[in-house]
Amino acid sequence: MQLNHEIVKAPLFRRIGAALTDIFLVLIVFLAFNSYVFTPLFANSFSYYENLEVYEEIMLESNLYYQDDNGNIYELIQEFPNGDFKQGELAFYKKVDNNIEFFYIKYDGKGVELDNYYQQQKNSNLYNFENGKYVLKDNINIEDYKTFISNEFDKAVSSFTKIDDKYVEIARSFIIFQVTTILLALSVSFIIVYLIVPLLMKNNETVGQKLLSIGVVSLKDGFAIKKSQFLIRFLIIFLIEGLLSILLFSIPLIVSFSMMIFNKNALSLHDYLSATICVDKKHTLIYKNFDEFIKHEQILLK
């Protein structure tokens, strides 16, 4: 009797298709849990809505932001391009100019930023110094003025995000809140797509692998992967190719895809570290162990 336990590795384009399908599912599950579960669940713990109200009030009091009819808050510099500012372009940028000055007078306790602003006005050659203050010249180049105000506005906003203690405190709480909900939602989505769903499948496939007829077997003997291999494979996908990729600008994920493309056996990072290989189920039967393989061969030979 000749044994014929051969495996055919999965085609690259189907592996990429399966990976993209699973990533898409992770994104869908992530958005659902982040929007409808963890954000509402943790909003009260972080006093999110109360802080948001205070946060918006502080922004408006700075004179650097405005609120539209729908309650949305934008930087003041966006009002003219996106709104209906009747007084015209020059009047609008004069308003921004005045608001920048009012901002520094209100928030710059030592007057350093205000002095710097006056110095920039002087250096721009757009102003005359009259009665102890800088007054915009007549017949200036509007484009030069717009560029000057836009640059100074960006500096004022940057200062605002640093010098208002309450604003900074609330901004930090928002960051912590967002990081917490995002990490929890992302963790749940990975667990569902790459752990729970495969455990419910006969050969531990993900949805993408099931749809594209791809299976996972042990690289050592070609039989179904053991529980330890499955868990190692999941942890690498979750911790390295998932969470670590977020911190390292997708570098681990790119490395894994590159390995899959250029490796002779199309082994990605999680395949290599867990000693597994993806096979084409259209041409490969996956056996649990050697005994199951022998029984199947005997049936075929009868």
BALOBA-1460 file (C-alpha; in Angstrom, 3 decimals):
// residues 302
<rec num="1" residu="m" x="0.000" y="0.000" z="0.000"/>
<rec num="2" residu="q" x="1.393" y="3.384" z="-0.987"/>
<rec num="3" residu="l" x="0.546" y="6.280" z="1.320"/>
<rec num="4" residu="n" x="-0.263" y="9.542" z="-0.425"/>
<rec num="5" residu="h" x="-0.516" y="12.313" z="2.165"/>
<rec num="6" residu="e" x="0.373" y="15.336" z="0.068"/>
<rec num="7" residu="i" x="-0.348" y="18.962" z="0.827"/>
<rec num="8" residu="v" x="-0.715" y="21.774" z="-1.680"/>
<rec num="9" residu="k" x="0.055" y="25.224" z="-0.378"/>
<rec num="10" residu="a" x="-2.644" y="27.831" z="-0.779"/>
<rec num="11" residu="p" x="-2.324" y="30.170" z="-3.789"/>
<rec num="12" residu="l" x="-0.956" y="33.567" z="-2.851"/>
<rec num="13" residu="f" x="-3.847" y="35.594" z="-4.285"/>
<rec num="14" residu="r" x="-6.383" y="33.549" z="-2.283"/>
<rec num="15" residu="r" x="-4.344" y="33.942" z="0.882"/>
<rec num="16" residu="i" x="-4.267" y="37.707" z="0.389"/>
<rec num="17" residu="g" x="-8.011" y="37.666" z="-0.304"/>
<rec num="18" residu="a" x="-8.659" y="35.698" z="2.876"/>
<rec num="19" residu="a" x="-6.460" y="38.032" z="4.919"/>
<rec num="20" residu="l" x="-8.219" y="41.127" z="3.556"/>
<rec num="21" residu="t" x="-11.619" y="39.557" z="4.241"/>
<rec num="22" residu="d" x="-10.667" y="38.887" z="7.867"/>
<rec num="23" residu="i" x="-9.209" y="42.379" z="8.295"/>
<rec num="24" residu="f" x="-12.448" y="43.826" z="6.923"/>
<rec num="25" residu="l" x="-14.437" y="41.762" z="9.435"/>
<rec num="26" residu="v" x="-12.161" y="42.965" z="12.250"/>
<rec num="27" residu="l" x="-12.865" y="46.550" z="11.178"/>
<rec num="28" residu="i" x="-16.639" y="46.003" z="11.105"/>
<rec num="29" residu="v" x="-16.688" y="44.331" z="14.526"/>
<rec num="30" residu="f" x="-14.355" y="47.013" z="15.907"/>
<rec num="31" residu="l" x="-16.577" y="49.877" z="14.725"/>
<rec num="32" residu="a" x="-19.672" y="48.194" z="16.150"/>
<rec num="33" residu="f" x="-18.167" y="47.532" z="19.589"/>
<rec num="34" residu="n" x="-16.389" y="50.873" z="19.785"/>
<rec num="35" residu="s" x="-19.461" y="52.903" z="18.809"/>
<rec num="36" residu="y" x="-22.269" y="50.979" z="20.473"/>
<rec num="37" residu="v" x="-20.688" y="49.144" z="23.402"/>
<rec num="38" residu="f" x="-17.487" y="50.556" z="24.887"/>
<rec num="39" residu="t" x="-17.962" y="54.262" z="24.128"/>
<rec num="40" residu="p" x="-21.397" y="54.427" z="25.850"/>
<rec num="41" residu="l" x="-20.201" y="52.050" z="28.584"/>
<rec num="42" residu="f" x="-17.176" y="54.123" z="29.608"/>
<rec num="43" residu="a" x="-18.561" y="57.584" z="28.864"/>
<rec num="44" residu="n" x="-19.910" y="58.026" z="32.405"/>
<rec num="45" residu="s" x="-16.741" y="56.681" z="34.024"/>
<rec num="46" residu="f" x="-14.661" y="59.326" z="32.272"/>
<rec num="47" residu="s" x="-17.343" y="62.054" z="32.687"/>
<rec num="48" residu="y" x="-17.069" y="62.313" z="28.928"/>
<rec num="49" residu="y" x="-20.157" y="64.374" z="28.154"/>
<rec num="50" residu="e" x="-19.655" y="66.760" z="31.089"/>
<rec num="51" residu="n" x="-16.031" y="67.313" z="30.106"/>
<rec num="52" residu="l" x="-17.025" y="67.768" z="26.479"/>
<rec num="53" residu="e" x="-19.354" y="70.607" z="27.422"/>
<rec num="54" residu="v" x="-16.646" y="72.357" z="29.466"/>
<rec num="55" residu="y" x="-14.121" y="71.672" z="26.704"/>
<rec num="56" residu="e" x="-16.297" y="73.380" z="24.094"/>
<rec num="57" residu="e" x="-16.971" y="76.369" z="26.372"/>
<rec num="58" residu="i" x="-13.237" y="76.896" z="26.882"/>
<rec num="59" residu="m" x="-12.623" y="76.713" z="23.141"/>
<rec num="60" residu="l" x="-15.280" y="79.327" z="22.398"/>
<rec num="61" residu="e" x="-14.055" y="81.632" z="25.187"/>
<rec num="62" residu="s" x="-10.591" y="81.650" z="23.636"/>
<rec num="63" residu="n" x="-11.951" y="83.586" z="20.613"/>
<rec num="64" residu="l" x="-10.103" y="81.162" z="18.346"/>
<rec num="65" residu="y" x="-13.102" y="78.950" z="17.602"/>
<rec num="66" residu="y" x="-16.700" y="79.381" z="16.499"/>
<rec num="67" residu="q" x="-19.834" y="77.247" z="16.682"/>
<rec num="68" residu="d" x="-22.104" y="76.697" z="13.686"/>
<rec num="69" residu="d" x="-25.885" y="76.380" z="13.705"/>
<rec num="70" residu="n" x="-25.616" y="72.601" z="14.239"/>
<rec num="71" residu="g" x="-23.489" y="72.992" z="17.358"/>
<rec num="72" residu="n" x="-20.256" y="71.900" z="15.691"/>
<rec num="73" residu="i" x="-17.112" y="73.789" z="16.697"/>
<rec num="74" residu="y" x="-14.422" y="74.764" z="14.198"/>
<rec num="75" residu="e" x="-11.299" y="76.877" z="14.165"/>
<rec num="76" residu="l" x="-12.208" y="80.508" z="13.447"/>
<rec num="77" residu="i" x="-9.975" y="80.583" z="10.364"/>
<rec num="78" residu="q" x="-12.384" y="78.114" z="8.702"/>
<rec num="79" residu="e" x="-15.415" y="80.378" z="9.050"/>
<rec num="80" residu="f" x="-14.876" y="82.442" z="5.913"/>
<rec num="81" residu="p" x="-14.096" y="79.588" z="3.473"/>
<rec num="82" residu="n" x="-16.972" y="77.431" z="4.754"/>
<rec num="83" residu="g" x="-19.509" y="80.009" z="5.831"/>
<rec num="84" residu="d" x="-21.330" y="83.073" z="4.588"/>
<rec num="85" residu="f" x="-19.263" y="85.933" z="5.976"/>
<rec num="86" residu="k" x="-20.915" y="89.059" z="4.519"/>
<rec num="87" residu="q" x="-18.240" y="91.658" z="5.306"/>
<rec num="88" residu="g" x="-15.777" y="90.225" z="2.817"/>
<rec num="89" residu="e" x="-12.342" y="88.699" z="2.957"/>
<rec num="90" residu="l" x="-10.355" y="91.630" z="4.337"/>
<rec num="91" residu="a" x="-12.849" y="92.298" z="7.145"/>
<rec num="92" residu="f" x="-12.848" y="88.620" z="8.059"/>
<rec num="93" residu="y" x="-9.067" y="88.425" z="8.429"/>
<rec num="94" residu="k" x="-9.092" y="91.669" z="10.403"/>
<rec num="95" residu="k" x="-11.541" y="89.963" z="12.783"/>
<rec num="96" residu="v" x="-9.211" y="86.992" z="13.115"/>
<rec num="97" residu="d" x="-6.336" y="89.417" z="13.676"/>
<rec num="98" residu="n" x="-8.214" y="91.090" z="16.552"/>
<rec num="99" residu="n" x="-9.225" y="87.745" z="18.062"/>
<rec num="100" residu="i" x="-5.621" y="86.570" z="18.110"/>
<rec num="101" residu="e" x="-4.675" y="89.717" z="20.014"/>
<rec num="102" residu="f" x="-7.607" y="89.300" z="22.449"/>
<rec num="103" residu="f" x="-6.541" y="85.678" z="23.000"/>
<rec num="104" residu="y" x="-2.993" y="86.619" z="23.980"/>
<rec num="105" residu="i" x="-4.227" y="89.445" z="26.244"/>
<rec num="106" residu="k" x="-6.546" y="87.007" z="28.065"/>
<rec num="107" residu="y" x="-4.334" y="83.923" z="28.314"/>
<rec num="108" residu="d" x="-0.729" y="85.117" z="28.108"/>
<rec num="109" residu="g" x="-0.124" y="86.110" z="31.730"/>
<rec num="110" residu="k" x="3.514" y="87.130" z="31.246"/>
<rec num="111" residu="g" x="2.870" y="88.854" z="27.937"/>
<rec num="112" residu="v" x="5.657" y="87.004" z="26.159"/>
<rec num="113" residu="e" x="3.461" y="85.597" z="23.389"/>
<rec num="114" residu="l" x="1.696" y="88.948" z="22.979"/>
<rec num="115" residu="d" x="5.034" y="90.745" z="22.555"/>
<rec num="116" residu="n" x="6.070" y="88.138" z="20.009"/>
<rec num="117" residu="y" x="2.847" y="88.732" z="18.105"/>
<rec num="118" residu="y" x="3.439" y="92.478" z="18.008"/>
<rec num="119" residu="q" x="6.978" y="91.833" z="16.821"/>
<rec num="120" residu="q" x="5.663" y="89.644" z="14.017"/>
<rec num="121" residu="q" x="3.244" y="92.417" z="13.031"/>
<rec num="122" residu="k" x="6.169" y="94.832" z="12.865"/>
<rec num="123" residu="n" x="8.331" y="92.441" z="10.838"/>
<rec num="124" residu="s" x="5.528" y="91.746" z="8.340"/>
<rec num="125" residu="n" x="5.570" y="95.349" z="7.010"/>
<rec num="126" residu="l" x="1.776" y="95.177" z="6.864"/>
<rec num="127" residu="y" x="1.204" y="97.527" z="9.805"/>
<rec num="128" residu="n" x="1.909" y="101.087" z="10.863"/>
<rec num="129" residu="f" x="2.662" y="101.880" z="14.503"/>
<rec num="130" residu="e" x="0.104" y="104.505" z="15.586"/>
<rec num="131" residu="n" x="-0.895" y="105.664" z="19.083"/>
<rec num="132" residu="g" x="0.979" y="102.821" z="20.782"/>
<rec num="133" residu="k" x="-0.386" y="99.964" z="18.652"/>
<rec num="134" residu="y" x="0.027" y="98.419" z="15.236"/>
<rec num="135" residu="v" x="-2.621" y="99.412" z="12.687"/>
<rec num="136" residu="l" x="-3.059" y="97.694" z="9.334"/>
<rec num="137" residu="k" x="-1.812" y="99.753" z="6.397"/>
<rec num="138" residu="d" x="-4.089" y="100.805" z="3.543"/>
<rec num="139" residu="n" x="-3.821" y="99.075" z="0.145"/>
<rec num="140" residu="i" x="-1.998" y="96.002" z="1.425"/>
<rec num="141" residu="n" x="-1.647" y="92.809" z="-0.591"/>
<rec num="142" residu="i" x="-4.564" y="90.688" z="0.668"/>
<rec num="143" residu="e" x="-2.753" y="87.425" z="-0.075"/>
<rec num="144" residu="d" x="0.240" y="88.482" z="2.041"/>
<rec num="145" residu="y" x="-2.138" y="89.455" z="4.837"/>
<rec num="146" residu="k" x="-4.023" y="86.153" z="4.650"/>
<rec num="147" residu="t" x="-0.757" y="84.217" z="4.791"/>
<rec num="148" residu="f" x="0.450" y="86.226" z="7.774"/>
<rec num="149" residu="i" x="-2.816" y="85.826" z="9.726"/>
<rec num="150" residu="s" x="-3.075" y="82.111" z="8.906"/>
<rec num="151" residu="n" x="0.441" y="81.471" z="10.219"/>
<rec num="152" residu="e" x="-0.113" y="83.542" z="13.361"/>
<rec num="153" residu="f" x="-3.467" y="81.858" z="13.969"/>
<rec num="154" residu="d" x="-1.819" y="78.438" z="13.896"/>
<rec num="155" residu="k" x="0.710" y="79.661" z="16.478"/>
<rec num="156" residu="a" x="-2.094" y="80.964" z="18.708"/>
<rec num="157" residu="v" x="-3.978" y="77.661" z="18.550"/>
<rec num="158" residu="s" x="-0.762" y="75.804" z="19.360"/>
<rec num="159" residu="s" x="-0.233" y="78.064" z="22.392"/>
<rec num="160" residu="f" x="-3.822" y="77.585" z="23.510"/>
<rec num="161" residu="t" x="-3.450" y="73.808" z="23.607"/>
<rec num="162" residu="k" x="-0.540" y="74.240" z="26.043"/>
<rec num="163" residu="i" x="-1.258" y="77.195" z="28.320"/>
<rec num="164" residu="d" x="-4.875" y="76.574" z="29.413"/>
<rec num="165" residu="d" x="-4.555" y="74.041" z="32.236"/>
<rec num="166" residu="k" x="-8.219" y="72.984" z="32.229"/>
<rec num="167" residu="y" x="-8.178" y="72.514" z="28.464"/>
<rec num="168" residu="v" x="-5.017" y="70.399" z="28.677"/>
<rec num="169" residu="e" x="-6.453" y="68.305" z="31.527"/>
<rec num="170" residu="i" x="-9.677" y="67.554" z="29.651"/>
<rec num="171" residu="a" x="-7.777" y="66.867" z="26.418"/>
<rec num="172" residu="r" x="-5.671" y="64.265" z="28.259"/>
<rec num="173" residu="s" x="-8.788" y="62.622" z="29.687"/>
<rec num="174" residu="f" x="-10.216" y="62.402" z="26.153"/>
<rec num="175" residu="i" x="-7.041" y="60.730" z="24.921"/>
<rec num="176" residu="i" x="-7.161" y="58.172" z="27.740"/>
<rec num="177" residu="f" x="-10.862" y="57.564" z="27.065"/>
<rec num="178" residu="q" x="-10.305" y="57.071" z="23.337"/>
<rec num="179" residu="v" x="-7.278" y="54.815" z="23.788"/>
<rec num="180" residu="t" x="-9.177" y="52.686" z="26.320"/>
<rec num="181" residu="t" x="-12.253" y="52.199" z="24.150"/>
<rec num="182" residu="i" x="-10.223" y="51.638" z="20.977"/>
<rec num="183" residu="l" x="-7.959" y="49.004" z="22.560"/>
<rec num="184" residu="l" x="-10.899" y="47.168" z="24.126"/>
<rec num="185" residu="a" x="-12.940" y="47.201" z="20.914"/>
<rec num="186" residu="l" x="-9.924" y="46.144" z="18.861"/>
<rec num="187" residu="s" x="-9.097" y="43.313" z="21.276"/>
<rec num="188" residu="v" x="-12.655" y="41.996" z="21.176"/>
<rec num="189" residu="s" x="-12.763" y="42.179" z="17.376"/>
<rec num="190" residu="f" x="-9.512" y="40.190" z="17.053"/>
<rec num="191" residu="i" x="-10.695" y="37.618" z="19.596"/>
<rec num="192" residu="i" x="-13.985" y="37.117" z="17.748"/>
<rec num="193" residu="v" x="-12.534" y="36.945" z="14.222"/>
<rec num="194" residu="y" x="-9.289" y="35.066" z="14.908"/>
<rec num="195" residu="l" x="-10.096" y="32.998" z="18.011"/>
<rec num="196" residu="i" x="-13.797" y="32.360" z="18.682"/>
<rec num="197" residu="v" x="-14.951" y="31.903" z="15.074"/>
<rec num="198" residu="p" x="-12.061" y="29.547" z="14.145"/>
<rec num="199" residu="l" x="-12.729" y="27.464" z="17.270"/>
<rec num="200" residu="l" x="-16.260" y="26.931" z="15.973"/>
<rec num="201" residu="m" x="-14.970" y="25.775" z="12.591"/>
<rec num="202" residu="k" x="-14.022" y="22.164" z="11.908"/>
<rec num="203" residu="n" x="-10.408" y="22.911" z="10.974"/>
<rec num="204" residu="n" x="-9.973" y="26.185" z="12.876"/>
<rec num="205" residu="e" x="-10.336" y="28.382" z="9.793"/>
<rec num="206" residu="t" x="-11.216" y="32.035" z="9.863"/>
<rec num="207" residu="v" x="-14.187" y="33.264" z="7.809"/>
<rec num="208" residu="g" x="-11.875" y="34.465" z="5.054"/>
<rec num="209" residu="q" x="-10.087" y="31.112" z="4.909"/>
<rec num="210" residu="k" x="-13.398" y="29.229" z="4.875"/>
<rec num="211" residu="l" x="-14.781" y="31.309" z="2.006"/>
<rec num="212" residu="l" x="-11.614" y="30.877" z="-0.092"/>
<rec num="213" residu="s" x="-11.034" y="27.189" z="0.701"/>
<rec num="214" residu="i" x="-7.858" y="27.648" z="2.707"/>
<rec num="215" residu="g" x="-6.857" y="25.436" z="5.619"/>
<rec num="216" residu="v" x="-4.077" y="25.525" z="8.196"/>
<rec num="217" residu="v" x="-1.921" y="22.485" z="8.972"/>
<rec num="218" residu="s" x="1.259" y="21.758" z="10.879"/>
<rec num="219" residu="l" x="4.401" y="22.510" z="8.914"/>
<rec num="220" residu="k" x="6.110" y="19.533" z="10.529"/>
<rec num="221" residu="d" x="3.765" y="16.683" z="9.511"/>
<rec num="222" residu="g" x="0.948" y="18.191" z="7.430"/>
<rec num="223" residu="f" x="-1.783" y="17.201" z="9.876"/>
<rec num="224" residu="a" x="-4.267" y="19.478" z="11.631"/>
<rec num="225" residu="i" x="-2.643" y="21.964" z="13.976"/>
<rec num="226" residu="k" x="-2.550" y="21.306" z="17.707"/>
<rec num="227" residu="k" x="-4.238" y="23.576" z="20.231"/>
<rec num="228" residu="s" x="-0.863" y="24.973" z="21.292"/>
<rec num="229" residu="q" x="-0.041" y="25.898" z="17.688"/>
<rec num="230" residu="f" x="-3.457" y="27.479" z="17.225"/>
<rec num="231" residu="l" x="-3.068" y="29.613" z="20.371"/>
<rec num="232" residu="i" x="0.485" y="30.659" z="19.461"/>
<rec num="233" residu="r" x="-0.727" y="31.579" z="15.973"/>
<rec num="234" residu="f" x="-3.594" y="33.648" z="17.404"/>
<rec num="235" residu="l" x="-1.393" y="35.457" z="19.935"/>
<rec num="236" residu="i" x="1.098" y="36.441" z="17.234"/>
<rec num="237" residu="i" x="-1.706" y="37.752" z="15.005"/>
<rec num="238" residu="f" x="-3.289" y="39.602" z="17.927"/>
<rec num="239" residu="l" x="-0.278" y="40.988" z="19.784"/>
<rec num="240" residu="i" x="2.335" y="41.466" z="17.060"/>
<rec num="241" residu="e" x="0.514" y="41.849" z="13.754"/>
<rec num="242" residu="g" x="-2.422" y="43.610" z="15.415"/>
<rec num="243" residu="l" x="-1.683" y="45.727" z="18.485"/>
<rec num="244" residu="l" x="2.053" y="46.184" z="17.882"/>
<rec num="245" residu="s" x="1.367" y="47.253" z="14.294"/>
<rec num="246" residu="i" x="-0.735" y="50.121" z="15.616"/>
<rec num="247" residu="l" x="2.193" y="51.376" z="17.710"/>
<rec num="248" residu="l" x="4.824" y="50.780" z="15.010"/>
<rec num="249" residu="f" x="2.985" y="52.211" z="11.984"/>
<rec num="250" residu="s" x="1.994" y="48.758" z="10.588"/>
<rec num="251" residu="i" x="5.633" y="47.602" z="10.306"/>
<rec num="252" residu="p" x="5.018" y="44.089" z="11.796"/>
<rec num="253" residu="l" x="2.022" y="43.601" z="9.484"/>
<rec num="254" residu="i" x="4.042" y="44.704" z="6.456"/>
<rec num="255" residu="v" x="6.860" y="42.332" z="7.451"/>
<rec num="256" residu="s" x="4.374" y="39.468" z="7.758"/>
<rec num="257" residu="f" x="2.847" y="40.159" z="4.332"/>
<rec num="258" residu="s" x="6.334" y="40.462" z="2.793"/>
<rec num="259" residu="m" x="7.356" y="37.119" z="4.257"/>
<rec num="260" residu="m" x="4.241" y="35.517" z="2.804"/>
<rec num="261" residu="i" x="4.956" y="36.931" z="-0.651"/>
<rec num="262" residu="f" x="8.680" y="36.154" z="-0.855"/>
<rec num="263" residu="n" x="8.941" y="32.975" z="1.257"/>
<rec num="264" residu="k" x="9.136" y="29.724" z="-0.727"/>
<rec num="265" residu="n" x="6.328" y="28.154" z="1.318"/>
<rec num="266" residu="a" x="4.388" y="31.437" z="1.609"/>
<rec num="267" residu="l" x="4.870" y="31.475" z="5.373"/>
<rec num="268" residu="s" x="3.765" y="34.672" z="7.043"/>
<rec num="269" residu="l" x="5.168" y="35.731" z="10.411"/>
<rec num="270" residu="h" x="2.489" y="33.916" z="12.407"/>
<rec num="271" residu="d" x="2.957" y="30.782" z="10.268"/>
<rec num="272" residu="y" x="6.713" y="30.814" z="10.746"/>
<rec num="273" residu="l" x="6.593" y="31.286" z="14.524"/>
<rec num="274" residu="s" x="3.797" y="28.753" z="15.075"/>
<rec num="275" residu="a" x="5.200" y="26.205" z="12.591"/>
<rec num="276" residu="t" x="2.063" y="26.148" z="10.445"/>
<rec num="277" residu="i" x="1.343" y="26.408" z="6.738"/>
<rec num="278" residu="c" x="-1.753" y="27.405" z="4.776"/>
<rec num="279" residu="v" x="-2.960" y="24.785" z="2.296"/>
<rec num="280" residu="d" x="-5.391" y="24.692" z="-0.602"/>
<rec num="281" residu="k" x="-8.381" y="22.663" z="0.597"/>
<rec num="282" residu="k" x="-9.499" y="22.145" z="-2.993"/>
<rec num="283" residu="h" x="-6.511" y="19.825" z="-3.444"/>
<rec num="284" residu="t" x="-5.610" y="18.868" z="0.124"/>
<rec num="285" residu="l" x="-7.466" y="16.821" z="2.707"/>
<rec num="286" residu="i" x="-6.787" y="17.826" z="6.305"/>
<rec num="287" residu="y" x="-6.446" y="14.895" z="8.711"/>
<rec num="288" residu="k" x="-6.449" y="15.197" z="12.489"/>
<rec num="289" residu="n" x="-3.586" y="12.728" z="12.853"/>
<rec num="290" residu="f" x="-1.767" y="9.814" z="11.207"/>
<rec num="291" residu="d" x="-4.357" y="7.238" z="12.348"/>
<rec num="292" residu="e" x="-7.187" y="9.127" z="10.649"/>
<rec num="293" residu="f" x="-5.103" y="9.318" z="7.502"/>
<rec num="294" residu="i" x="-4.435" y="5.540" z="7.510"/>
<rec num="295" residu="k" x="-8.128" y="4.740" z="8.000"/>
<rec num="296" residu="h" x="-9.057" y="6.961" z="5.082"/>
<rec num="297" residu="e" x="-6.423" y="5.376" z="2.845"/>
<rec num="298" residu="q" x="-7.689" y="1.895" z="3.721"/>
<rec num="299" residu="i" x="-11.237" y="2.901" z="2.829"/>
<rec num="300" residu="l" x="-10.071" y="4.231" z="-0.535"/>
<rec num="301" residu="l" x="-8.140" y="1.014" z="-1.300"/>
<rec num="302" residu="k" x="-11.098" y="-1.287" z="-0.647"/>
